[in-house]
């Protein structure tokens, strides 16, 4: 993500919308505080909220014994799931190539979060399983996310956070709400 170069914001959409006096401006597609912001602000704010939560999660995980975990590792561990998965299955679930998934799996193996084993139903296949350390990291992540949500509720009000979640459930199609892949964004693997 390109956001700053030599202390200069290089994202022109953000530059044009965040200057002095931009709040409360109205006009075509804009709107004041009552009417909402500009159209491009919504995805940027949603992404910024996501990024803030993920960054804070990983800062906490680092202090709690998981300094090498990265966001991609969490998505990969979710794709591995409780029953395990092959590198091809992980790649499909993440929307990346088998080779890209294999590199992430190799890193999880090296860090002790996953292990490979023969598939009991087909000895030609290797399944990737989470180790106790992998399950512990996911459990800790879930607990930290609960704590971060509680912080948002304290800052914004519990009702506003519940309303935000309910509103997003209404506009985010159920089939994409928890989809891990980004194939449609980045192209087919």
Number of C-alpha atoms within 10 A of each C-alpha: 4 7 11 10 9 6 7 9 13 13 13 10 12 14 11 10 17 12 9 7 8 14 16 14 15 15 9 7 11 19 16 14 11 7 11 16 19 18 11 13 16 12 10 13 11 11 12 12 12 11 13 12 17 17 14 14 21 20 15 16 19 14 9 11 10 17 12 12 18 16 12 12 17 17 15 19 25 17 23 24 14 11 9 22 22 22 26 17 19 28 23 19 21 24 22 21 18 18 13 17 24 17 13 19 25 17 16 23 18 11 15 14 23 22 19 19 13 12 15 10 7 9 10 9 15 17 21 26 23 24 16 12 14 21 17 13 20 17 12 17 18 13 13 18 16 12 13 17 15 15 13 15 15 11 11 11 13 15 10 13 17 12 12 12 11 11 11 12 12 10 9 11 10 10 7 9 11 9 12 15 18 14 15 8 8 10 9 11 14
